Amino acid sequence: SSVSMGNLCFGMSLGLGPKLDLDAVAAENQAFIKTRTSERQEMINLNDRLATYIEEVRALESKNKLLEAEIEALKSRYTKPSGLRQLYEAQLKDLTRAVEQMRVQRVRKLKAKEAVLGQLAALKAKYDEAVEARKKVEQDIETVRPDVDRATSAQIALEKHLEQLEAELAFMQKIHKEEIEELMQQIHLAACKVEATYELPDLSTALGQIQSQYASTAAKNLQDMDAWYRSKFQDLSNASTNHIQSMQSVRDEISGHKRDILSKEWELGSLKTRNEYLEAQIKEAVEKGKKEEEELQDRIEAIKLDLKVTKEKIALLLREYQDLLNAKMALEIEITTYRKLIEGEDSRLSSMVQTLATTGAKVSDPEEQGTKTSETKTVLIRTIMTDEGAFESNTHERTIT
């Protein structure tokens, strides 16, 4: 307005034309000033909005760079050999290998159990054989027991008879001794009477001979009786010894069978204990294998869930990245539109200044110097986000007279 007013004043001072209508010029100047003021305010608002959009674009670009870096990190972590997938695959391989080892151990335990069951069956068969042998020995003992009882009874009877014979022998020896003493007394008394009455021939020699003969006869009888007793006692002793030896052999055999039975029972008990221990170990191994298999399955499910969550996060980040790219493109379109509008406004203002300068230099009639009509163009930009996530910009021009 200052340029146009300067041009008009310059023209009037030079006398280039008739006198101008000052009211019309003042009204035109006021309208032009209002228009320029509104345009300046609109330009200020547009500049503020442009600065705000530029700041938002810079913030979005920085956020976009961060998201791109995060996406690249996720992609590299997902695609690298040392990433999450290969780590889980290595763990799965280790767990599968552990399960296979547990299966092999289970098969070995089952084979060992079958072998122990075979040994147990063989020991049961041996135990049954030992029980049958014991029963047979007991039957033999029952068969021999009457003979043993008879031999024992005979031994007792012979011992009693021996005691009776010893008592009779002692009694006969005592009687014989008393008879000899009585006979010797009678002989001595008779000899004394004969000596006292008359002298008789010496009979001591004859008596000594008779006594010696009688003693030899008694000794012989005693020896014969002792020999017969000894022979009978020896026979009874031999029979008793034979019976005792047979009984001892039977007892030894029974003791041996008892020891065998006890050893078999002990071995059977130890095998039962070992079998129970192996069964407990097999059961524990099976339960442990099932538990580890369940834990592995849970870990696999957890890994699958983590992979699913990671994929969903990556998809969400990609979607956000796409939305940011769309917003960036829309903002770039809007910035380009504002730039074009500013350039157009600058060119329009330049042309308006040139036009005012030209009209100020010309000579116009009073009728032509009436109220002039100024036109103002207002550009409205509207950005709309569609359902597909894209941004559309609509530009409308409005002319103010």
C-alpha positions as CSV (number, residue, x, y, z in Angstrom):
1,S,0.0,0.0,0.0
2,S,2.9,2.3,0.7
3,V,4.3,1.7,-2.8
4,S,0.9,2.4,-4.4
5,M,0.3,5.5,-2.3
6,G,3.8,6.8,-3.2
7,N,3.2,6.3,-6.8
8,L,-0.2,8.2,-6.6
9,C,1.3,11.1,-4.7
10,F,4.2,11.2,-7.2
11,G,1.8,11.4,-10.1
12,M,-0.3,14.1,-8.5
13,S,2.8,16.2,-7.6
14,L,3.9,16.0,-11.2
15,G,0.5,17.2,-12.4
16,L,-0.1,14.1,-14.5
17,G,-3.8,14.1,-14.7
18,P,-6.8,15.6,-13.1
19,K,-7.5,15.8,-9.3
20,L,-8.3,12.4,-7.7
21,D,-11.2,11.5,-5.5
22,L,-9.6,11.3,-2.1
23,D,-12.6,9.5,-0.4
24,A,-12.5,6.7,-3.0
25,V,-8.8,6.4,-2.6
26,A,-9.1,6.3,1.1
27,A,-11.8,3.7,0.9
28,E,-9.7,1.7,-1.5
29,N,-6.7,2.0,0.8
30,Q,-8.7,0.9,3.8
31,A,-10.1,-2.1,2.0
32,F,-6.6,-2.9,0.7
33,I,-5.2,-2.5,4.3
34,K,-7.9,-4.8,5.7
35,T,-7.2,-7.3,3.0
36,R,-3.5,-7.2,3.5
37,T,-4.0,-7.4,7.3
38,S,-6.2,-10.5,6.9
39,E,-3.8,-12.0,4.4
40,R,-0.8,-11.2,6.8
41,Q,-2.7,-12.9,9.7
42,E,-3.6,-15.8,7.5
43,M,0.1,-16.1,6.4
44,I,1.2,-16.0,10.1
45,N,-1.3,-18.7,11.0
46,L,-0.1,-20.7,8.0
47,N,3.5,-20.2,9.0
48,D,2.7,-21.3,12.5
49,R,0.9,-24.4,11.2
50,L,3.8,-25.0,8.8
51,A,6.3,-24.8,11.7
52,T,4.1,-27.1,13.8
53,Y,3.9,-29.6,10.9
54,I,7.6,-29.4,10.3
55,E,8.3,-30.1,14.0
56,E,5.8,-33.0,13.8
57,V,7.5,-34.3,10.7
58,R,10.9,-34.1,12.3
59,A,9.6,-35.9,15.4
60,L,8.0,-38.5,13.2
61,E,11.1,-38.9,11.1
62,S,13.2,-39.4,14.3
63,K,10.6,-41.9,15.6
64,N,10.6,-43.5,12.2
65,K,14.3,-43.9,12.3
66,L,14.1,-45.5,15.7
67,L,11.4,-47.8,14.5
68,E,13.4,-48.7,11.4
69,A,16.5,-49.4,13.6
70,E,14.3,-51.6,16.0
71,I,12.8,-53.4,13.0
72,E,16.2,-54.0,11.5
73,A,17.4,-55.3,14.9
74,L,14.4,-57.6,15.1
75,K,14.9,-58.8,11.6
76,S,18.6,-59.4,12.2
77,R,17.8,-61.2,15.5
78,Y,15.2,-63.2,13.8
79,T,17.3,-64.1,10.7
80,K,20.7,-64.5,12.3
81,P,21.9,-68.0,13.2
82,S,22.3,-67.0,16.8
83,G,18.8,-65.7,17.0
84,L,15.8,-66.7,19.0
85,R,14.6,-69.4,16.6
86,Q,17.9,-71.2,16.4
87,L,18.4,-70.9,20.2
88,Y,15.0,-72.6,20.7
89,E,15.8,-75.1,18.0
90,A,19.1,-76.0,19.8
91,Q,17.2,-76.3,23.0
92,L,14.6,-78.5,21.3
93,K,17.3,-80.7,19.9
94,D,18.9,-81.0,23.3
95,L,15.6,-81.9,24.9
96,T,14.8,-84.3,22.1
97,R,18.2,-85.9,22.6
98,A,17.5,-86.2,26.4
99,V,14.1,-87.8,25.7
100,E,15.7,-90.3,23.3
101,Q,18.3,-91.1,26.0
102,M,15.6,-91.6,28.5
103,R,13.8,-94.0,26.1
104,V,17.0,-96.0,25.6
105,Q,17.5,-96.2,29.4
106,R,13.9,-97.3,29.8
107,V,14.4,-100.1,27.2
108,R,17.6,-101.1,29.0
109,K,15.8,-101.1,32.4
110,L,13.0,-103.2,30.8
111,K,15.5,-105.7,29.5
112,A,17.3,-105.9,32.8
113,K,13.9,-106.4,34.5
114,E,13.2,-109.3,32.1
115,A,16.6,-110.8,32.9
116,V,15.9,-110.5,36.6
117,L,12.5,-112.0,36.2
118,G,14.2,-115.0,34.3
119,Q,16.7,-115.4,37.1
120,L,13.8,-115.2,39.6
121,A,11.9,-117.9,37.8
122,A,15.0,-120.1,37.7
123,L,15.6,-119.6,41.4
124,K,11.9,-120.3,42.1
125,A,12.4,-123.6,40.2
126,K,15.5,-124.4,42.3
127,Y,13.6,-123.5,45.4
128,D,10.8,-125.8,44.4
129,E,13.3,-128.6,43.8
130,A,14.9,-127.9,47.2
131,V,11.5,-128.1,48.8
132,E,10.7,-131.4,47.1
133,A,14.1,-132.8,48.2
134,R,13.4,-131.6,51.7
135,K,10.1,-133.4,51.7
136,K,11.7,-136.5,50.3
137,V,14.4,-136.4,53.1
138,E,11.6,-135.9,55.7
139,Q,9.8,-138.9,54.3
140,D,13.0,-140.9,54.5
141,I,13.5,-139.7,58.1
142,E,10.0,-140.8,58.9
143,T,10.7,-144.2,57.3
144,V,14.0,-144.7,59.2
145,R,12.6,-143.3,62.5
146,P,10.9,-146.7,63.6
147,D,14.3,-148.5,63.1
148,V,16.0,-145.7,65.0
149,D,13.4,-146.0,67.8
150,R,13.9,-149.8,67.9
151,A,17.6,-149.4,68.0
152,T,17.3,-146.9,70.7
153,S,15.0,-149.2,72.7
154,A,17.4,-152.1,72.1
155,Q,20.3,-149.9,73.3
156,I,18.4,-148.9,76.4
157,A,17.4,-152.5,77.1
158,L,21.0,-153.7,76.6
159,E,22.3,-151.0,78.9
160,K,19.8,-152.1,81.5
161,H,20.8,-155.7,81.0
162,L,24.4,-154.7,81.3
163,E,23.7,-153.0,84.6
164,Q,21.9,-156.1,85.8
165,L,24.8,-158.3,84.8
166,E,27.3,-156.0,86.5
167,A,25.1,-156.0,89.6
168,E,24.9,-159.9,89.5
169,L,28.7,-160.1,88.9
170,A,29.4,-157.9,91.8
171,F,26.9,-159.9,93.9
172,M,28.5,-163.2,92.9
173,Q,32.0,-161.9,93.5
174,K,30.9,-160.7,96.9
175,I,29.2,-164.1,97.7
176,H,32.3,-166.0,96.3
177,K,34.5,-163.9,98.5
178,E,32.4,-164.5,101.6
179,E,32.3,-168.2,100.8
180,I,36.0,-168.3,100.5
181,E,36.5,-166.4,103.7
182,E,34.0,-168.7,105.5
183,L,35.7,-171.8,104.1
184,M,39.1,-170.5,105.1
185,Q,37.7,-169.9,108.6
186,Q,36.3,-173.4,108.7
187,I,39.5,-174.9,107.5
188,H,41.5,-172.9,110.1
189,L,39.1,-173.9,112.9
190,A,39.3,-177.5,111.8
191,A,43.1,-177.4,111.7
192,C,43.1,-175.9,115.2
193,K,40.9,-178.6,116.5
194,V,42.9,-181.4,115.0
195,E,46.1,-179.9,116.4
196,A,44.5,-179.7,119.7
197,T,43.1,-183.2,119.8
198,Y,45.8,-185.1,118.2
199,E,48.5,-184.6,115.9
200,L,47.4,-184.8,112.2
201,P,49.4,-184.6,109.1
202,D,50.1,-181.1,107.7
203,L,47.2,-180.2,105.3
204,S,48.3,-176.7,104.6
205,T,49.9,-177.7,101.3
206,A,46.7,-179.5,100.2
207,L,44.6,-176.6,101.3
208,G,46.8,-174.2,99.4
209,Q,46.5,-176.3,96.3
210,I,42.7,-176.5,96.7
211,Q,42.6,-172.8,97.3
212,S,44.7,-172.1,94.3
213,Q,42.6,-174.4,92.1
214,Y,39.5,-172.8,93.4
215,A,40.9,-169.3,92.8
216,S,42.0,-170.2,89.3
217,T,38.6,-171.7,88.6
218,A,36.9,-168.6,89.9
219,A,39.2,-166.4,88.0
220,K,38.6,-168.4,84.8
221,N,34.9,-168.2,85.3
222,L,35.2,-164.5,85.9
223,Q,37.3,-164.0,82.8
224,D,34.9,-166.1,80.7
225,M,32.0,-164.1,82.1
226,D,33.8,-160.8,81.5
227,A,34.8,-161.8,78.0
228,W,31.2,-162.8,77.2
229,Y,30.0,-159.6,78.7
230,R,32.6,-157.6,76.8
231,S,31.7,-159.3,73.5
232,K,28.0,-158.7,74.1
233,F,28.6,-155.1,75.1
234,Q,30.9,-154.6,72.1
235,D,28.2,-156.0,69.8
236,L,25.6,-153.7,71.3
237,S,28.1,-150.8,71.2
238,N,28.8,-151.5,67.5
239,A,25.1,-151.7,66.7
240,S,24.4,-148.6,68.6
241,T,27.4,-146.8,67.0
242,N,26.1,-147.9,63.6
243,H,22.6,-146.6,64.4
244,I,24.1,-143.4,65.8
245,Q,26.3,-142.9,62.7
246,S,23.3,-143.5,60.4
247,M,21.3,-141.0,62.4
248,Q,24.2,-138.5,62.4
249,S,24.5,-138.9,58.6
250,V,20.7,-138.4,58.3
251,R,20.9,-135.4,60.6
252,D,23.9,-134.0,58.6
253,E,22.0,-134.5,55.4
254,I,18.9,-132.8,56.9
255,S,21.1,-130.0,58.1
256,G,22.7,-129.6,54.7
257,H,19.2,-129.5,53.1
258,K,18.1,-127.0,55.7
259,R,21.2,-124.9,54.9
260,D,20.5,-125.2,51.2
261,I,16.8,-124.2,51.8
262,L,17.9,-121.2,54.0
263,S,20.4,-120.1,51.4
264,K,17.9,-120.4,48.6
265,E,15.3,-118.5,50.7
266,W,17.9,-115.8,51.4
267,E,18.9,-115.7,47.7
268,L,15.2,-115.6,46.8
269,G,14.6,-112.8,49.3
270,S,17.6,-110.8,47.9
271,L,16.3,-111.3,44.4
272,K,12.8,-110.2,45.4
273,T,14.4,-107.1,47.0
274,R,16.4,-106.5,43.9
275,N,13.4,-107.0,41.7
276,E,11.4,-104.5,43.8
277,Y,14.3,-102.1,43.7
278,L,14.5,-102.4,39.9
279,E,10.8,-102.1,39.5
280,A,10.8,-99.0,41.7
281,Q,13.7,-97.6,39.6
282,I,11.8,-98.4,36.4
283,K,8.7,-96.8,37.7
284,E,10.7,-93.8,38.9
285,A,12.4,-93.5,35.5
286,V,9.1,-93.8,33.7
287,E,7.5,-91.1,35.9
288,K,10.6,-89.0,35.5
289,G,10.5,-89.4,31.7
290,K,6.8,-88.5,31.6
291,K,7.4,-85.5,33.8
292,E,10.4,-84.4,31.7
293,E,8.3,-85.0,28.5
294,E,5.5,-82.9,29.9
295,E,8.0,-80.2,30.9
296,L,9.5,-80.3,27.4
297,Q,6.1,-80.1,25.9
298,D,5.3,-77.1,28.1
299,R,8.6,-75.4,27.2
300,I,7.8,-76.1,23.5
301,E,4.4,-74.6,23.9
302,A,5.9,-71.6,25.7
303,I,8.5,-71.2,22.9
304,K,5.8,-71.4,20.3
305,L,3.7,-68.8,22.2
306,D,6.8,-66.5,22.4
307,L,7.4,-66.9,18.7
308,K,3.7,-66.1,18.0
309,V,3.9,-63.0,20.3
310,T,7.2,-61.9,18.6
311,K,5.6,-62.3,15.2
312,E,2.6,-60.3,16.3
313,K,4.8,-57.6,17.7
314,I,6.8,-57.5,14.5
315,A,3.6,-57.3,12.5
316,L,2.3,-54.5,14.8
317,L,5.6,-52.7,14.4
318,L,5.4,-53.1,10.6
319,R,1.8,-51.8,10.6
320,E,2.8,-48.8,12.7
321,Y,5.7,-48.2,10.4
322,Q,3.4,-48.3,7.4
323,D,1.0,-45.9,9.1
324,L,3.9,-43.6,9.9
325,L,5.1,-43.8,6.3
326,N,1.5,-43.0,5.1
327,A,1.4,-40.0,7.6
328,K,4.8,-38.9,6.4
329,M,3.7,-39.0,2.7
330,A,0.5,-37.1,3.6
331,L,2.5,-34.4,5.5
332,E,4.9,-34.2,2.6
333,I,2.0,-33.7,0.2
334,E,0.5,-31.0,2.5
335,I,3.9,-29.3,2.9
336,T,4.4,-29.3,-0.9
337,T,0.9,-27.8,-1.3
338,Y,1.6,-25.1,1.2
339,R,4.9,-24.3,-0.5
340,K,3.1,-24.0,-3.8
341,L,0.5,-21.7,-2.2
342,I,3.2,-19.5,-0.6
343,E,5.0,-19.3,-4.0
344,G,1.7,-18.4,-5.7
345,E,0.9,-15.8,-3.1
346,D,4.3,-14.3,-3.5
347,S,3.9,-14.1,-7.2
348,R,0.4,-12.6,-6.8
349,L,1.6,-9.9,-4.4
350,S,4.4,-9.1,-6.8
351,S,2.0,-8.8,-9.7
352,M,-0.4,-6.7,-7.6
353,V,2.4,-4.3,-6.6
354,Q,3.4,-3.9,-10.2
355,T,-0.2,-3.3,-11.3
356,L,-0.7,-0.6,-8.6
357,A,2.5,1.1,-9.7
358,T,1.3,1.0,-13.3
359,T,-2.1,2.4,-12.5
360,G,-0.6,5.2,-10.3
361,A,1.4,6.4,-13.3
362,K,-1.5,6.5,-15.7
363,V,-4.1,9.3,-16.0
364,S,-7.6,8.3,-15.2
365,D,-11.0,10.1,-15.4
366,P,-13.0,10.9,-12.3
367,E,-15.6,8.3,-13.3
368,E,-12.8,5.7,-13.7
369,Q,-11.4,6.6,-10.3
370,G,-14.5,5.2,-8.5
371,T,-14.4,2.5,-6.1
372,K,-12.3,-0.5,-7.3
373,T,-13.0,-4.0,-6.6
374,S,-10.2,-6.2,-5.1
375,E,-10.2,-9.9,-5.2
376,T,-8.7,-12.1,-2.5
377,K,-8.2,-15.8,-3.1
378,T,-8.3,-18.1,0.0
379,V,-7.0,-21.7,-0.4
380,L,-8.4,-24.4,2.0
381,I,-6.5,-27.6,2.3
382,R,-8.3,-30.6,3.9
383,T,-6.5,-33.9,4.7
384,I,-8.7,-37.0,5.2
385,M,-7.6,-40.5,6.3
386,T,-9.4,-43.2,4.4
387,D,-10.5,-46.6,5.7
388,E,-7.5,-48.3,4.0
389,G,-5.1,-46.2,6.1
390,A,-4.1,-43.8,3.2
391,F,-4.3,-40.0,3.4
392,E,-6.1,-37.8,0.8
393,S,-5.6,-34.1,0.4
394,N,-8.3,-31.8,-1.1
395,T,-7.6,-28.2,-2.1
396,H,-10.4,-25.6,-2.5
397,E,-10.1,-22.0,-3.7
398,R,-12.5,-19.3,-2.6
399,T,-12.5,-15.8,-4.0
400,I,-13.4,-12.9,-1.7
401,T,-14.6,-9.7,-3.5
